[in-house]
Amino acid sequence: MLTPADHFHGSDLETIEYAYGIKKENITSFSANVNPLGVSPKLRQTLAAHIDVITTYPDREYTALRRAIGTYAGCDPDHIIVGNGSTELISLMIQIRHPKKAMILGPTYSEYEREISLDGGISLYYPLKESNDFQMQADDLMNKLNEQIDLLILCNPNNPTSTSICRNDMRKILDCCKQNNIFVMVDETYVEFVPDHLEITSVPLTDYYNNIVILRGISKFFAAPGLRLGYAITGNLDLIKEVNKKKNPWTINSLAEAAGKLMFSDTEYISASKKLIFSERDNIVHELSLINGIKAYPPTANFILVRILKNGITSKDVFEYAIRRGLMIRDCSTFPFLGNQYFRFCFMSAVKNRELLMCIHELFDDANTKP
Ligand SMILES: Cc1ncc(COP(=O)(O)O)c(C=O)c1O
């Protein structure tokens, strides 16, 4: 039997509904990191008009879809593999690279470690330091890399710290990895939310390095986690051949294929999304700086990590306080290196963000005035 004390993933609205007796329609998920604009009007119309695509198999090679992604991401369509969300690609890459010892920058998304252990490998964490606001120090990381490690995993921007690695540092890391025979997997699920994302993305590096694969998807920025469309970019043609040998056919359904061909060129939706997230991010950073008893780390993605400095309040208290108002944040106590002083939330509509900020204000202000 679930209790409110259990931990919840950002997509666990059904579990919350059951544990707290709040209808899922009345919950705003600040924990799933999904663009609050929802499905673009263009996509809604097009998908409805193309419902008949489900009566045929998708193109086995996904040629037109890969062309659309190539134009959007700035790479050769032959360097792209599409998958059933980036989750399928994380899993395939790990099965193919079959790492014995992987290094993961942490705290981060838990799927990497899970997949590595399912495949029989060991994960070592390189801990991002709180004293550096969880920003990676490239030279320090490179000192920890050696020939015993066969895979390095970097989430860029990183979930849950919302920090990014710039391309210059990535280039240094790739050189160091090349010398040590380490393959690098970069998860760019949140990259489009970064203000200067062309400075952050590693896509241009795939033309020069064959020890890198980049993973991305439409779940977060295009607000379509239910469609299950992800893609990998690599200049390593042997890896692409291996993946295509191993991968089941048609794992991207015809509706996702049709959606993908449209959404990457939906410039209106792309700029509206950026405008909303960029302005909300600035407002939220400012508002949080006015609340006593917390520290917010500078965010580059569409979510922010917050540390509770006030004694006597835990991340579970913040979760409980907010969920009773239908606002679901992420209690980060289960992330490695974070404890029950950390919580994360993503940026939703301006109105909902004000509600959540008010809620955090109330909780900490009441605590401030306690005798
Ligand atoms: C960093 C990161 N990568 C990948 C995923 C999964 O993405 P997808 O829906 O494309 O499988 C998530 C989902 O929360 C995530 O946070």
The ligand as an SDF file (V2000), in Angstrom:
LIG
                    3D

 16 16  0  0  0  0  0  0  0  0999 V2000
   17.8150   13.3510  -18.7190 C   0  0  0  0  0  0  0  0  0  0  0  0
   16.7240   12.5380  -19.2990 C   0  0  0  0  0  0  0  0  0  0  0  0
   16.9620   11.7630  -20.3620 N   0  0  0  0  0  0  0  0  0  0  0  0
   15.9890   11.0000  -20.9150 C   0  0  0  0  0  0  0  0  0  0  0  0
   14.7070   11.0110  -20.3980 C   0  0  0  0  0  0  0  0  0  0  0  0
   13.6670   10.1350  -21.0570 C   0  0  0  0  0  0  0  0  0  0  0  0
   13.2820   10.7260  -22.2510 O   0  0  0  0  0  0  0  0  0  0  0  0
   12.3250   10.0240  -23.3390 P   0  0  0  0  0  0  0  0  0  0  0  0
   10.9260   10.3460  -22.9640 O   0  0  0  0  0  0  0  0  0  0  0  0
   12.7630   10.6660  -24.6370 O   0  0  0  0  0  0  0  0  0  0  0  0
   12.5940    8.5550  -23.3290 O   0  0  0  0  0  0  0  0  0  0  0  0
   14.4000   11.8150  -19.2840 C   0  0  0  0  0  0  0  0  0  0  0  0
   13.0450   11.7950  -18.7050 C   0  0  0  0  0  0  0  0  0  0  0  0
   12.7410   12.3000  -17.6560 O   0  0  0  0  0  0  0  0  0  0  0  0
   15.4320   12.5970  -18.7330 C   0  0  0  0  0  0  0  0  0  0  0  0
   15.2040   13.4130  -17.6860 O   0  0  0  0  0  0  0  0  0  0  0  0
  1  2  1  0
  2  3  1  0
  2 15  2  0
  3  4  2  0
  4  5  1  0
  5  6  1  0
  5 12  2  0
  6  7  1  0
  7  8  1  0
  8  9  2  0
  8 10  1  0
  8 11  1  0
 12 13  1  0
 12 15  1  0
 13 14  2  0
 15 16  1  0
M  END
$$$$
